[in-house]
């Protein structure tokens, strides 16, 4: 790992556990080792953990994205569970961002997950996307 001017760590290689975990993706010529490394260095922001953000977060975490930022202001309700598949029954009443973080971390401990439990303003969204 190396440091940038902001002192953030940049991943320069995949470890043995990641090579094993993502081996099927690495075998694909469209992804290969370089693509998987790039994915592990990438950051995605998901605005809303409902019907679209929920499965997107699962796929990004499973694929090995380096960092996910989850943004949602709502709590898990039992009526969410049939379509918001990142949440579980034991998460009912919990903040969606915390529910998703818990379940995504149990799916893939190699990724970094940041949460924001707030309805963001346009300015806050723009600032978040810039980082």
Backbone atoms as SQL, in Angstrom:
CREATE TABLE atoms (id INTEGER PRIMARY KEY, chain TEXT, resi INTEGER, resn TEXT, atom TEXT, x REAL, y REAL, z REAL);
INSERT INTO atoms VALUES
  (1, 'A', 1, 'UNK', 'N', 0.836, -1.175, 0.000),
  (2, 'A', 1, 'UNK', 'CA', 0.000, 0.000, 0.000),
  (3, 'A', 1, 'UNK', 'C', 0.885, 1.244, 0.000),
  (4, 'A', 2, 'UNK', 'N', 0.415, 2.280, -0.659),
  (5, 'A', 2, 'UNK', 'CA', 1.136, 3.544, -0.693),
  (6, 'A', 2, 'UNK', 'C', 0.236, 4.647, -0.167),
  (7, 'A', 3, 'UNK', 'N', 0.837, 5.796, 0.116),
  (8, 'A', 3, 'UNK', 'CA', 0.077, 6.941, 0.619),
  (9, 'A', 3, 'UNK', 'C', -0.032, 8.010, -0.456),
  (10, 'A', 4, 'UNK', 'N', -1.165, 8.682, -0.509),
  (11, 'A', 4, 'UNK', 'CA', -1.335, 9.842, -1.382),
  (12, 'A', 4, 'UNK', 'C', -1.059, 11.087, -0.562),
  (13, 'A', 5, 'UNK', 'N', -1.213, 12.241, -1.185),
  (14, 'A', 5, 'UNK', 'CA', -1.006, 13.505, -0.474),
  (15, 'A', 5, 'UNK', 'C', -1.939, 13.638, 0.716),
  (16, 'A', 6, 'UNK', 'N', -3.155, 13.059, 0.615),
  (17, 'A', 6, 'UNK', 'CA', -4.113, 13.140, 1.719),
  (18, 'A', 6, 'UNK', 'C', -3.885, 12.048, 2.761),
  (19, 'A', 7, 'UNK', 'N', -2.841, 11.250, 2.608),
  (20, 'A', 7, 'UNK', 'CA', -2.516, 10.171, 3.526),
  (21, 'A', 7, 'UNK', 'C', -3.544, 9.047, 3.522),
  (22, 'A', 8, 'UNK', 'N', -4.219, 8.862, 2.409),
  (23, 'A', 8, 'UNK', 'CA', -5.134, 7.735, 2.279),
  (24, 'A', 8, 'UNK', 'C', -4.356, 6.551, 1.720),
  (25, 'A', 9, 'UNK', 'N', -4.655, 5.374, 2.222),
  (26, 'A', 9, 'UNK', 'CA', -3.992, 4.183, 1.711),
  (27, 'A', 9, 'UNK', 'C', -4.571, 3.800, 0.360),
  (28, 'A', 10, 'UNK', 'N', -3.689, 3.454, -0.561),
  (29, 'A', 10, 'UNK', 'CA', -4.114, 2.968, -1.866),
  (30, 'A', 10, 'UNK', 'C', -3.643, 1.530, -1.991),
  (31, 'A', 11, 'UNK', 'N', -4.555, 0.663, -2.265),
  (32, 'A', 11, 'UNK', 'CA', -4.243, -0.752, -2.405),
  (33, 'A', 11, 'UNK', 'C', -3.438, -0.959, -3.686),
  (34, 'A', 12, 'UNK', 'N', -2.311, -1.654, -3.583),
  (35, 'A', 12, 'UNK', 'CA', -1.468, -1.893, -4.754),
  (36, 'A', 12, 'UNK', 'C', -1.454, -3.348, -5.195),
  (37, 'A', 13, 'UNK', 'N', -2.040, -4.231, -4.383),
  (38, 'A', 13, 'UNK', 'CA', -2.130, -5.639, -4.780),
  (39, 'A', 13, 'UNK', 'C', -3.245, -6.326, -3.998),
  (40, 'A', 14, 'UNK', 'N', -3.682, -7.452, -4.519),
  (41, 'A', 14, 'UNK', 'CA', -4.694, -8.273, -3.851),
  (42, 'A', 14, 'UNK', 'C', -3.986, -9.308, -2.989),
  (43, 'A', 15, 'UNK', 'N', -4.507, -9.549, -1.787),
  (44, 'A', 15, 'UNK', 'CA', -3.901, -10.570, -0.932),
  (45, 'A', 15, 'UNK', 'C', -4.408, -11.961, -1.330),
  (46, 'A', 16, 'UNK', 'N', -3.860, -12.995, -0.715),
  (47, 'A', 16, 'UNK', 'CA', -4.218, -14.372, -1.080),
  (48, 'A', 16, 'UNK', 'C', -5.702, -14.665, -0.879),
  (49, 'A', 17, 'UNK', 'N', -6.273, -14.150, 0.209),
  (50, 'A', 17, 'UNK', 'CA', -7.702, -14.381, 0.468),
  (51, 'A', 17, 'UNK', 'C', -8.554, -13.742, -0.624),
  (52, 'A', 18, 'UNK', 'N', -8.183, -12.542, -1.054),
  (53, 'A', 18, 'UNK', 'CA', -8.927, -11.868, -2.123),
  (54, 'A', 18, 'UNK', 'C', -8.740, -12.584, -3.456),
  (55, 'A', 19, 'UNK', 'N', -7.534, -13.050, -3.726),
  (56, 'A', 19, 'UNK', 'CA', -7.293, -13.803, -4.966),
  (57, 'A', 19, 'UNK', 'C', -8.172, -15.042, -5.022),
  (58, 'A', 20, 'UNK', 'N', -8.301, -15.721, -3.900),
  (59, 'A', 20, 'UNK', 'CA', -9.162, -16.903, -3.847),
  (60, 'A', 20, 'UNK', 'C', -10.629, -16.519, -4.000),
  (61, 'A', 21, 'UNK', 'N', -11.046, -15.531, -3.251),
  (62, 'A', 21, 'UNK', 'CA', -12.452, -15.115, -3.255),
  (63, 'A', 21, 'UNK', 'C', -12.910, -14.644, -4.628),
  (64, 'A', 22, 'UNK', 'N', -12.090, -13.857, -5.307),
  (65, 'A', 22, 'UNK', 'CA', -12.485, -13.250, -6.583),
  (66, 'A', 22, 'UNK', 'C', -11.903, -13.988, -7.789),
  (67, 'A', 23, 'UNK', 'N', -11.444, -15.205, -7.585),
  (68, 'A', 23, 'UNK', 'CA', -10.755, -15.940, -8.657),
  (69, 'A', 23, 'UNK', 'C', -11.597, -16.094, -9.920),
  (70, 'A', 24, 'UNK', 'N', -12.890, -16.292, -9.778),
  (71, 'A', 24, 'UNK', 'CA', -13.742, -16.465, -10.970),
  (72, 'A', 24, 'UNK', 'C', -13.851, -15.172, -11.765),
  (73, 'A', 25, 'UNK', 'N', -13.876, -14.048, -11.075),
  (74, 'A', 25, 'UNK', 'CA', -13.900, -12.761, -11.771),
  (75, 'A', 25, 'UNK', 'C', -12.559, -12.487, -12.440),
  (76, 'A', 26, 'UNK', 'N', -11.482, -12.818, -11.749),
  (77, 'A', 26, 'UNK', 'CA', -10.140, -12.580, -12.276),
  (78, 'A', 26, 'UNK', 'C', -9.898, -13.414, -13.533),
  (79, 'A', 27, 'UNK', 'N', -10.489, -14.601, -13.608),
  (80, 'A', 27, 'UNK', 'CA', -10.350, -15.451, -14.797),
  (81, 'A', 27, 'UNK', 'C', -11.021, -14.857, -16.029),
  (82, 'A', 28, 'UNK', 'N', -11.995, -13.991, -15.827),
  (83, 'A', 28, 'UNK', 'CA', -12.699, -13.378, -16.960),
  (84, 'A', 28, 'UNK', 'C', -11.792, -12.331, -17.610),
  (85, 'A', 29, 'UNK', 'N', -11.607, -12.437, -18.917),
  (86, 'A', 29, 'UNK', 'CA', -10.725, -11.492, -19.612),
  (87, 'A', 29, 'UNK', 'C', -11.230, -10.056, -19.502),
  (88, 'A', 30, 'UNK', 'N', -12.534, -9.886, -19.332),
  (89, 'A', 30, 'UNK', 'CA', -13.100, -8.540, -19.210),
  (90, 'A', 30, 'UNK', 'C', -12.748, -7.881, -17.872),
  (91, 'A', 31, 'UNK', 'N', -12.402, -8.682, -16.879),
  (92, 'A', 31, 'UNK', 'CA', -12.060, -8.140, -15.558),
  (93, 'A', 31, 'UNK', 'C', -10.575, -8.350, -15.274),
  (94, 'A', 32, 'UNK', 'N', -10.115, -9.543, -15.266),
  (95, 'A', 32, 'UNK', 'CA', -8.754, -9.983, -14.958),
  (96, 'A', 32, 'UNK', 'C', -8.221, -9.367, -13.658),
  (97, 'A', 33, 'UNK', 'N', -6.941, -9.596, -13.373),
  (98, 'A', 33, 'UNK', 'CA', -6.351, -9.128, -12.119),
  (99, 'A', 33, 'UNK', 'C', -6.410, -7.606, -12.005),
  (100, 'A', 34, 'UNK', 'N', -6.040, -6.925, -13.077),
  (101, 'A', 34, 'UNK', 'CA', -6.009, -5.454, -13.043),
  (102, 'A', 34, 'UNK', 'C', -7.395, -4.879, -12.778),
  (103, 'A', 35, 'UNK', 'N', -8.407, -5.458, -13.383),
  (104, 'A', 35, 'UNK', 'CA', -9.771, -4.986, -13.171),
  (105, 'A', 35, 'UNK', 'C', -10.237, -5.213, -11.749),
  (106, 'A', 36, 'UNK', 'N', -9.898, -6.375, -11.179),
  (107, 'A', 36, 'UNK', 'CA', -10.286, -6.652, -9.796),
  (108, 'A', 36, 'UNK', 'C', -9.556, -5.719, -8.839),
  (109, 'A', 37, 'UNK', 'N', -8.300, -5.446, -9.121),
  (110, 'A', 37, 'UNK', 'CA', -7.553, -4.499, -8.293),
  (111, 'A', 37, 'UNK', 'C', -8.185, -3.109, -8.378),
  (112, 'A', 38, 'UNK', 'N', -8.548, -2.693, -9.586),
  (113, 'A', 38, 'UNK', 'CA', -9.214, -1.397, -9.759),
  (114, 'A', 38, 'UNK', 'C', -10.528, -1.358, -8.994),
  (115, 'A', 39, 'UNK', 'N', -11.289, -2.442, -9.051),
  (116, 'A', 39, 'UNK', 'CA', -12.550, -2.516, -8.308),
  (117, 'A', 39, 'UNK', 'C', -12.290, -2.377, -6.809),
  (118, 'A', 40, 'UNK', 'N', -11.243, -3.023, -6.321),
  (119, 'A', 40, 'UNK', 'CA', -10.931, -2.953, -4.888),
  (120, 'A', 40, 'UNK', 'C', -10.446, -1.566, -4.470),
  (121, 'A', 41, 'UNK', 'N', -10.043, -0.746, -5.432),
  (122, 'A', 41, 'UNK', 'CA', -9.616, 0.626, -5.157),
  (123, 'A', 41, 'UNK', 'C', -10.759, 1.627, -5.338),
  (124, 'A', 42, 'UNK', 'N', -11.917, 1.144, -5.768),
  (125, 'A', 42, 'UNK', 'CA', -13.032, 2.019, -6.130),
  (126, 'A', 42, 'UNK', 'C', -13.962, 2.303, -4.954),
  (127, 'A', 43, 'UNK', 'N', -14.701, 3.396, -5.092),
  (128, 'A', 43, 'UNK', 'CA', -15.644, 3.852, -4.065),
  (129, 'A', 43, 'UNK', 'C', -16.978, 4.131, -4.742),
  (130, 'A', 44, 'UNK', 'N', -18.036, 3.544, -4.227),
  (131, 'A', 44, 'UNK', 'CA', -19.388, 3.789, -4.736),
  (132, 'A', 44, 'UNK', 'C', -20.244, 4.359, -3.615),
  (133, 'A', 45, 'UNK', 'N', -21.114, 5.288, -3.982),
  (134, 'A', 45, 'UNK', 'CA', -22.069, 5.869, -3.040),
  (135, 'A', 45, 'UNK', 'C', -23.453, 5.396, -3.452),
  (136, 'A', 46, 'UNK', 'N', -24.205, 4.854, -2.506),
  (137, 'A', 46, 'UNK', 'CA', -25.567, 4.404, -2.779),
  (138, 'A', 46, 'UNK', 'C', -26.520, 5.304, -2.008),
  (139, 'A', 47, 'UNK', 'N', -27.341, 6.018, -2.765),
  (140, 'A', 47, 'UNK', 'CA', -28.333, 6.916, -2.175),
  (141, 'A', 47, 'UNK', 'C', -29.658, 6.171, -2.090),
  (142, 'A', 48, 'UNK', 'N', -30.009, 5.733, -0.902),
  (143, 'A', 48, 'UNK', 'CA', -31.251, 4.998, -0.686),
  (144, 'A', 48, 'UNK', 'C', -31.027, 3.502, -0.709),
  (145, 'A', 49, 'UNK', 'N', -31.455, 2.837, 0.351),
  (146, 'A', 49, 'UNK', 'CA', -31.281, 1.387, 0.477),
  (147, 'A', 49, 'UNK', 'C', -32.611, 0.678, 0.346),
  (148, 'A', 50, 'UNK', 'N', -33.396, 1.118, -0.635),
  (149, 'A', 50, 'UNK', 'CA', -34.693, 0.530, -0.915),
  (150, 'A', 50, 'UNK', 'C', -34.595, -0.541, -1.985),
  (151, 'A', 51, 'UNK', 'N', -35.589, -0.554, -2.857),
  (152, 'A', 51, 'UNK', 'CA', -35.723, -1.605, -3.858),
  (153, 'A', 51, 'UNK', 'C', -34.596, -1.689, -4.864),
  (154, 'A', 52, 'UNK', 'N', -33.915, -0.591, -5.156),
  (155, 'A', 52, 'UNK', 'CA', -32.779, -0.608, -6.084),
  (156, 'A', 52, 'UNK', 'C', -31.442, -0.577, -5.356),
  (157, 'A', 53, 'UNK', 'N', -31.313, 0.296, -4.371),
  (158, 'A', 53, 'UNK', 'CA', -30.058, 0.420, -3.648),
  (159, 'A', 53, 'UNK', 'C', -29.697, -0.820, -2.851),
  (160, 'A', 54, 'UNK', 'N', -30.706, -1.498, -2.347),
  (161, 'A', 54, 'UNK', 'CA', -30.481, -2.701, -1.550),
  (162, 'A', 54, 'UNK', 'C', -29.769, -3.802, -2.347),
  (163, 'A', 55, 'UNK', 'N', -30.309, -4.254, -3.491),
  (164, 'A', 55, 'UNK', 'CA', -29.591, -5.287, -4.246),
  (165, 'A', 55, 'UNK', 'C', -28.287, -4.770, -4.850),
  (166, 'A', 56, 'UNK', 'N', -28.248, -3.497, -5.230),
  (167, 'A', 56, 'UNK', 'CA', -27.005, -2.940, -5.772),
  (168, 'A', 56, 'UNK', 'C', -25.887, -3.038, -4.738),
  (169, 'A', 57, 'UNK', 'N', -26.215, -2.744, -3.473),
  (170, 'A', 57, 'UNK', 'CA', -25.202, -2.812, -2.417),
  (171, 'A', 57, 'UNK', 'C', -24.687, -4.235, -2.239),
  (172, 'A', 58, 'UNK', 'N', -25.578, -5.207, -2.334),
  (173, 'A', 58, 'UNK', 'CA', -25.170, -6.609, -2.209),
  (174, 'A', 58, 'UNK', 'C', -24.226, -7.020, -3.334),
  (175, 'A', 59, 'UNK', 'N', -24.554, -6.631, -4.558),
  (176, 'A', 59, 'UNK', 'CA', -23.706, -6.998, -5.694),
  (177, 'A', 59, 'UNK', 'C', -22.356, -6.293, -5.641),
  (178, 'A', 60, 'UNK', 'N', -22.337, -5.027, -5.274),
  (179, 'A', 60, 'UNK', 'CA', -21.067, -4.312, -5.174),
  (180, 'A', 60, 'UNK', 'C', -20.189, -4.898, -4.071),
  (181, 'A', 61, 'UNK', 'N', -20.783, -5.204, -2.931),
  (182, 'A', 61, 'UNK', 'CA', -20.022, -5.813, -1.838),
  (183, 'A', 61, 'UNK', 'C', -19.498, -7.184, -2.246),
  (184, 'A', 62, 'UNK', 'N', -20.327, -7.981, -2.878),
  (185, 'A', 62, 'UNK', 'CA', -19.917, -9.318, -3.308),
  (186, 'A', 62, 'UNK', 'C', -18.801, -9.264, -4.337),
  (187, 'A', 63, 'UNK', 'N', -18.860, -8.277, -5.224),
  (188, 'A', 63, 'UNK', 'CA', -17.868, -8.154, -6.290),
  (189, 'A', 63, 'UNK', 'C', -16.521, -7.653, -5.788),
  (190, 'A', 64, 'UNK', 'N', -16.498, -7.051, -4.598),
  (191, 'A', 64, 'UNK', 'CA', -15.238, -6.617, -4.016),
  (192, 'A', 64, 'UNK', 'C', -14.903, -5.150, -4.194),
  (193, 'A', 65, 'UNK', 'N', -15.926, -4.313, -4.286),
  (194, 'A', 65, 'UNK', 'CA', -15.678, -2.863, -4.316),
  (195, 'A', 65, 'UNK', 'C', -14.886, -2.497, -3.064),
  (196, 'A', 66, 'UNK', 'N', -13.993, -1.548, -3.162),
  (197, 'A', 66, 'UNK', 'CA', -13.157, -1.197, -2.015),
  (198, 'A', 66, 'UNK', 'C', -13.900, -0.500, -0.900),
  (199, 'A', 67, 'UNK', 'N', -14.781, 0.442, -1.281),
  (200, 'A', 67, 'UNK', 'CA', -15.504, 1.213, -0.271),
  (201, 'A', 67, 'UNK', 'C', -16.917, 1.497, -0.754),
  (202, 'A', 68, 'UNK', 'N', -17.860, 1.347, 0.151),
  (203, 'A', 68, 'UNK', 'CA', -19.254, 1.707, -0.087),
  (204, 'A', 68, 'UNK', 'C', -19.653, 2.778, 0.914),
  (205, 'A', 69, 'UNK', 'N', -20.286, 3.827, 0.425),
  (206, 'A', 69, 'UNK', 'CA', -20.916, 4.809, 1.300),
  (207, 'A', 69, 'UNK', 'C', -22.415, 4.645, 1.129),
  (208, 'A', 70, 'UNK', 'N', -23.099, 4.350, 2.218),
  (209, 'A', 70, 'UNK', 'CA', -24.538, 4.100, 2.213),
  (210, 'A', 70, 'UNK', 'C', -25.256, 5.306, 2.799),
  (211, 'A', 71, 'UNK', 'N', -26.211, 5.851, 2.039),
  (212, 'A', 71, 'UNK', 'CA', -26.939, 7.041, 2.468),
  (213, 'A', 71, 'UNK', 'C', -28.431, 6.730, 2.488),
  (214, 'A', 72, 'UNK', 'N', -29.063, 6.867, 3.645),
  (215, 'A', 72, 'UNK', 'CA', -30.513, 6.683, 3.781),
  (216, 'A', 72, 'UNK', 'C', -30.926, 7.245, 5.132),
  (217, 'A', 73, 'UNK', 'N', -32.115, 7.785, 5.210),
  (218, 'A', 73, 'UNK', 'CA', -32.596, 8.400, 6.456),
  (219, 'A', 73, 'UNK', 'C', -33.664, 7.551, 7.144),
  (220, 'A', 74, 'UNK', 'N', -34.061, 6.444, 6.537),
  (221, 'A', 74, 'UNK', 'CA', -35.228, 5.673, 6.960),
  (222, 'A', 74, 'UNK', 'C', -34.839, 4.477, 7.829),
  (223, 'A', 75, 'UNK', 'N', -35.858, 3.859, 8.446),
  (224, 'A', 75, 'UNK', 'CA', -35.682, 2.627, 9.216),
  (225, 'A', 75, 'UNK', 'C', -36.317, 1.455, 8.469),
  (226, 'A', 76, 'UNK', 'N', -35.843, 0.267, 8.788),
  (227, 'A', 76, 'UNK', 'CA', -36.370, -0.956, 8.181),
  (228, 'A', 76, 'UNK', 'C', -37.758, -1.245, 8.742),
  (229, 'A', 77, 'UNK', 'N', -38.691, -1.531, 7.853),
  (230, 'A', 77, 'UNK', 'CA', -40.073, -1.892, 8.190),
  (231, 'A', 77, 'UNK', 'C', -40.332, -3.278, 7.602),
  (232, 'A', 78, 'UNK', 'N', -41.247, -4.030, 8.215),
  (233, 'A', 78, 'UNK', 'CA', -41.513, -5.378, 7.694),
  (234, 'A', 78, 'UNK', 'C', -42.017, -5.358, 6.255),
  (235, 'A', 79, 'UNK', 'N', -42.655, -4.275, 5.840),
  (236, 'A', 79, 'UNK', 'CA', -43.135, -4.189, 4.458),
  (237, 'A', 79, 'UNK', 'C', -41.997, -3.985, 3.458),
  (238, 'A', 80, 'UNK', 'N', -40.790, -3.699, 3.943),
  (239, 'A', 80, 'UNK', 'CA', -39.626, -3.533, 3.066),
  (240, 'A', 80, 'UNK', 'C', -39.001, -4.865, 2.669),
  (241, 'A', 81, 'UNK', 'N', -39.183, -5.883, 3.483),
  (242, 'A', 81, 'UNK', 'CA', -38.370, -7.092, 3.368),
  (243, 'A', 81, 'UNK', 'C', -38.560, -7.874, 2.075),
  (244, 'A', 82, 'UNK', 'N', -39.702, -7.779, 1.443),
  (245, 'A', 82, 'UNK', 'CA', -39.919, -8.568, 0.229),
  (246, 'A', 82, 'UNK', 'C', -39.172, -8.011, -0.980),
  (247, 'A', 83, 'UNK', 'N', -38.712, -6.767, -0.921),
  (248, 'A', 83, 'UNK', 'CA', -38.005, -6.196, -2.069),
  (249, 'A', 83, 'UNK', 'C', -36.666, -5.555, -1.708),
  (250, 'A', 84, 'UNK', 'N', -36.429, -5.286, -0.447),
  (251, 'A', 84, 'UNK', 'CA', -35.185, -4.653, -0.003),
  (252, 'A', 84, 'UNK', 'C', -34.327, -5.723, 0.666),
  (253, 'A', 85, 'UNK', 'N', -33.700, -6.534, -0.169),
  (254, 'A', 85, 'UNK', 'CA', -33.152, -7.821, 0.256),
  (255, 'A', 85, 'UNK', 'C', -31.854, -7.748, 1.058),
  (256, 'A', 86, 'UNK', 'N', -31.317, -6.582, 1.274),
  (257, 'A', 86, 'UNK', 'CA', -30.143, -6.475, 2.133),
  (258, 'A', 86, 'UNK', 'C', -30.543, -6.533, 3.609),
  (259, 'A', 87, 'UNK', 'N', -31.821, -6.285, 3.900),
  (260, 'A', 87, 'UNK', 'CA', -32.316, -6.261, 5.277),
  (261, 'A', 87, 'UNK', 'C', -32.914, -7.614, 5.668),
  (262, 'A', 88, 'UNK', 'N', -32.924, -7.894, 6.977),
  (263, 'A', 88, 'UNK', 'CA', -33.447, -9.146, 7.522),
  (264, 'A', 88, 'UNK', 'C', -34.527, -8.832, 8.562),
  (265, 'A', 89, 'UNK', 'N', -35.283, -9.845, 8.960),
  (266, 'A', 89, 'UNK', 'CA', -36.334, -9.644, 9.967),
  (267, 'A', 89, 'UNK', 'C', -35.786, -9.057, 11.259),
  (268, 'A', 90, 'UNK', 'N', -34.604, -9.495, 11.662),
  (269, 'A', 90, 'UNK', 'CA', -34.037, -8.983, 12.915),
  (270, 'A', 90, 'UNK', 'C', -33.581, -7.529, 12.802),
  (271, 'A', 91, 'UNK', 'N', -33.650, -6.943, 11.601),
  (272, 'A', 91, 'UNK', 'CA', -33.291, -5.534, 11.403),
  (273, 'A', 91, 'UNK', 'C', -34.490, -4.594, 11.460),
  (274, 'A', 92, 'UNK', 'N', -35.704, -5.126, 11.600),
  (275, 'A', 92, 'UNK', 'CA', -36.898, -4.272, 11.641),
  (276, 'A', 92, 'UNK', 'C', -36.753, -3.252, 12.771),
  (277, 'A', 93, 'UNK', 'N', -37.005, -1.987, 12.441),
  (278, 'A', 93, 'UNK', 'CA', -36.877, -0.893, 13.393),
  (279, 'A', 93, 'UNK', 'C', -35.497, -0.261, 13.428),
  (280, 'A', 94, 'UNK', 'N', -34.537, -0.905, 12.822),
  (281, 'A', 94, 'UNK', 'CA', -33.165, -0.414, 12.791),
  (282, 'A', 94, 'UNK', 'C', -32.999, 0.557, 11.612),
  (283, 'A', 95, 'UNK', 'N', -32.076, 1.483, 11.721),
  (284, 'A', 95, 'UNK', 'CA', -31.760, 2.371, 10.599),
  (285, 'A', 95, 'UNK', 'C', -31.317, 1.524, 9.407),
  (286, 'A', 96, 'UNK', 'N', -31.822, 1.855, 8.218),
  (287, 'A', 96, 'UNK', 'CA', -31.462, 1.084, 7.026),
  (288, 'A', 96, 'UNK', 'C', -29.956, 1.071, 6.786),
  (289, 'A', 97, 'UNK', 'N', -29.283, 2.197, 7.038),
  (290, 'A', 97, 'UNK', 'CA', -27.838, 2.223, 6.809),
  (291, 'A', 97, 'UNK', 'C', -27.105, 1.274, 7.755),
  (292, 'A', 98, 'UNK', 'N', -27.560, 1.179, 9.002),
  (293, 'A', 98, 'UNK', 'CA', -26.914, 0.278, 9.961),
  (294, 'A', 98, 'UNK', 'C', -27.244, -1.178, 9.650),
  (295, 'A', 99, 'UNK', 'N', -28.489, -1.442, 9.275),
  (296, 'A', 99, 'UNK', 'CA', -28.894, -2.786, 8.871),
  (297, 'A', 99, 'UNK', 'C', -28.065, -3.258, 7.685),
  (298, 'A', 100, 'UNK', 'N', -27.974, -2.409, 6.673),
  (299, 'A', 100, 'UNK', 'CA', -27.218, -2.768, 5.473),
  (300, 'A', 100, 'UNK', 'C', -25.741, -2.951, 5.799),
  (301, 'A', 101, 'UNK', 'N', -25.178, -2.061, 6.592),
  (302, 'A', 101, 'UNK', 'CA', -23.761, -2.180, 6.949),
  (303, 'A', 101, 'UNK', 'C', -23.490, -3.510, 7.643),
  (304, 'A', 102, 'UNK', 'N', -24.334, -3.849, 8.593),
  (305, 'A', 102, 'UNK', 'CA', -24.187, -5.102, 9.339),
  (306, 'A', 102, 'UNK', 'C', -24.232, -6.308, 8.398),
  (307, 'A', 103, 'UNK', 'N', -25.215, -6.335, 7.513),
  (308, 'A', 103, 'UNK', 'CA', -25.385, -7.482, 6.628),
  (309, 'A', 103, 'UNK', 'C', -24.338, -7.525, 5.521),
  (310, 'A', 104, 'UNK', 'N', -23.917, -6.379, 5.025),
  (311, 'A', 104, 'UNK', 'CA', -22.869, -6.347, 4.002),
  (312, 'A', 104, 'UNK', 'C', -21.516, -6.729, 4.592),
  (313, 'A', 105, 'UNK', 'N', -21.242, -6.284, 5.807),
  (314, 'A', 105, 'UNK', 'CA', -19.984, -6.645, 6.466),
  (315, 'A', 105, 'UNK', 'C', -19.905, -8.147, 6.711),
  (316, 'A', 106, 'UNK', 'N', -21.046, -8.769, 7.001),
  (317, 'A', 106, 'UNK', 'CA', -21.033, -10.224, 7.193),
  (318, 'A', 106, 'UNK', 'C', -20.893, -10.959, 5.861),
  (319, 'A', 107, 'UNK', 'N', -21.226, -10.289, 4.776),
  (320, 'A', 107, 'UNK', 'CA', -21.075, -10.859, 3.438),
  (321, 'A', 107, 'UNK', 'C', -19.635, -10.742, 2.948),
  (322, 'A', 108, 'UNK', 'N', -18.982, -9.605, 3.237),
  (323, 'A', 108, 'UNK', 'CA', -17.619, -9.380, 2.752),
  (324, 'A', 108, 'UNK', 'C', -16.874, -8.443, 3.702),
  (325, 'A', 109, 'UNK', 'N', -15.998, -9.018, 4.505),
  (326, 'A', 109, 'UNK', 'CA', -15.244, -8.219, 5.477),
  (327, 'A', 109, 'UNK', 'C', -14.075, -7.462, 4.838),
  (328, 'A', 110, 'UNK', 'N', -13.802, -7.697, 3.557),
  (329, 'A', 110, 'UNK', 'CA', -12.694, -7.027, 2.877),
  (330, 'A', 110, 'UNK', 'C', -13.014, -5.589, 2.485),
  (331, 'A', 111, 'UNK', 'N', -14.280, -5.201, 2.526),
  (332, 'A', 111, 'UNK', 'CA', -14.657, -3.867, 2.050),
  (333, 'A', 111, 'UNK', 'C', -14.839, -2.894, 3.214),
  (334, 'A', 112, 'UNK', 'N', -14.682, -1.621, 2.916),
  (335, 'A', 112, 'UNK', 'CA', -14.931, -0.559, 3.895),
  (336, 'A', 112, 'UNK', 'C', -16.342, -0.035, 3.660),
  (337, 'A', 113, 'UNK', 'N', -17.090, 0.163, 4.746),
  (338, 'A', 113, 'UNK', 'CA', -18.469, 0.639, 4.631),
  (339, 'A', 113, 'UNK', 'C', -18.645, 1.862, 5.523),
  (340, 'A', 114, 'UNK', 'N', -19.073, 2.950, 4.910),
  (341, 'A', 114, 'UNK', 'CA', -19.370, 4.193, 5.624),
  (342, 'A', 114, 'UNK', 'C', -20.879, 4.403, 5.553),
  (343, 'A', 115, 'UNK', 'N', -21.474, 4.942, 6.612),
  (344, 'A', 115, 'UNK', 'CA', -22.921, 5.179, 6.612),
  (345, 'A', 115, 'UNK', 'C', -23.236, 6.640, 6.902),
  (346, 'A', 116, 'UNK', 'N', -24.306, 7.108, 6.278),
  (347, 'A', 116, 'UNK', 'CA', -24.828, 8.451, 6.531),
  (348, 'A', 116, 'UNK', 'C', -26.338, 8.318, 6.690),
  (349, 'A', 117, 'UNK', 'N', -26.819, 8.496, 7.931),
  (350, 'A', 117, 'UNK', 'CA', -28.259, 8.398, 8.197),
  (351, 'A', 117, 'UNK', 'C', -28.831, 9.804, 8.217),
  (352, 'A', 118, 'UNK', 'N', -29.194, 10.274, 7.043),
  (353, 'A', 118, 'UNK', 'CA', -29.654, 11.646, 6.918),
  (354, 'A', 118, 'UNK', 'C', -30.247, 11.837, 5.532),
  (355, 'A', 119, 'UNK', 'N', -31.244, 12.704, 5.435),
  (356, 'A', 119, 'UNK', 'CA', -31.731, 13.134, 4.123),
  (357, 'A', 119, 'UNK', 'C', -30.818, 14.291, 3.712),
  (358, 'A', 120, 'UNK', 'N', -30.035, 14.087, 2.665),
  (359, 'A', 120, 'UNK', 'CA', -29.048, 15.078, 2.257),
  (360, 'A', 120, 'UNK', 'C', -29.654, 16.174, 1.388),
  (361, 'A', 121, 'UNK', 'N', -29.100, 17.355, 1.521),
  (362, 'A', 121, 'UNK', 'CA', -29.469, 18.467, 0.644),
  (363, 'A', 121, 'UNK', 'C', -28.689, 18.325, -0.663),
  (364, 'A', 122, 'UNK', 'N', -29.076, 19.089, -1.672),
  (365, 'A', 122, 'UNK', 'CA', -28.352, 19.060, -2.949),
  (366, 'A', 122, 'UNK', 'C', -26.887, 19.430, -2.758),
  (367, 'A', 123, 'UNK', 'N', -26.621, 20.402, -1.916),
  (368, 'A', 123, 'UNK', 'CA', -25.241, 20.821, -1.651),
  (369, 'A', 123, 'UNK', 'C', -24.460, 19.702, -0.981),
  (370, 'A', 124, 'UNK', 'N', -25.070, 19.031, -0.005),
  (371, 'A', 124, 'UNK', 'CA', -24.396, 17.925, 0.684),
  (372, 'A', 124, 'UNK', 'C', -24.127, 16.770, -0.273),
  (373, 'A', 125, 'UNK', 'N', -25.062, 16.503, -1.169),
  (374, 'A', 125, 'UNK', 'CA', -24.857, 15.447, -2.164),
  (375, 'A', 125, 'UNK', 'C', -23.681, 15.811, -3.061),
  (376, 'A', 126, 'UNK', 'N', -23.655, 17.035, -3.546),
  (377, 'A', 126, 'UNK', 'CA', -22.561, 17.482, -4.418),
  (378, 'A', 126, 'UNK', 'C', -21.220, 17.379, -3.699),
  (379, 'A', 127, 'UNK', 'N', -21.172, 17.780, -2.440),
  (380, 'A', 127, 'UNK', 'CA', -19.933, 17.698, -1.664),
  (381, 'A', 127, 'UNK', 'C', -19.505, 16.250, -1.458),
  (382, 'A', 128, 'UNK', 'N', -20.445, 15.377, -1.197),
  (383, 'A', 128, 'UNK', 'CA', -20.138, 13.965, -0.986),
  (384, 'A', 128, 'UNK', 'C', -19.602, 13.330, -2.261),
  (385, 'A', 129, 'UNK', 'N', -20.197, 13.641, -3.373),
  (386, 'A', 129, 'UNK', 'CA', -19.771, 13.059, -4.650),
  (387, 'A', 129, 'UNK', 'C', -18.369, 13.546, -5.029),
  (388, 'A', 130, 'UNK', 'N', -18.000, 14.749, -4.628),
  (389, 'A', 130, 'UNK', 'CA', -16.666, 15.292, -4.928),
  (390, 'A', 130, 'UNK', 'C', -15.560, 14.549, -4.200),
  (391, 'A', 131, 'UNK', 'N', -15.857, 13.970, -3.039),
  (392, 'A', 131, 'UNK', 'CA', -14.804, 13.340, -2.234),
  (393, 'A', 131, 'UNK', 'C', -14.406, 11.988, -2.734);
